[in-house]
Amino acid sequence: MAKPLKVDETWLERIAGLLDDMEFGSLHIVVHEGQIVQMERTERRRFGNTSSGAVPPEKSSRISARQQTPRSGTK
């Protein structure tokens, strides 16, 4: 029978910290014998469709602000 997962305030803070500022991506949590043993953060960054990733000014009104300005300072 599976052991119940124990998630205390410390683990909730760690999980929230990994999810903080994530715009596109996933958080994979590995549990072994009822305890969290590993967390993997995979983040995707989306850019405009030009070769440099910059959005031409005439098309900027049709593309959301999320696509125009990639987030910096990711963990």
Salt bridges, closest charged atoms under 4 A:
ASP21 OD1 - ARG71 NH2 3.61
GLU23 OE2 - ARG66 NE 2.70
GLU33 OE2 - HIS32 NE2 3.85
GLU43 OE1 - ARG41 NH2 2.72
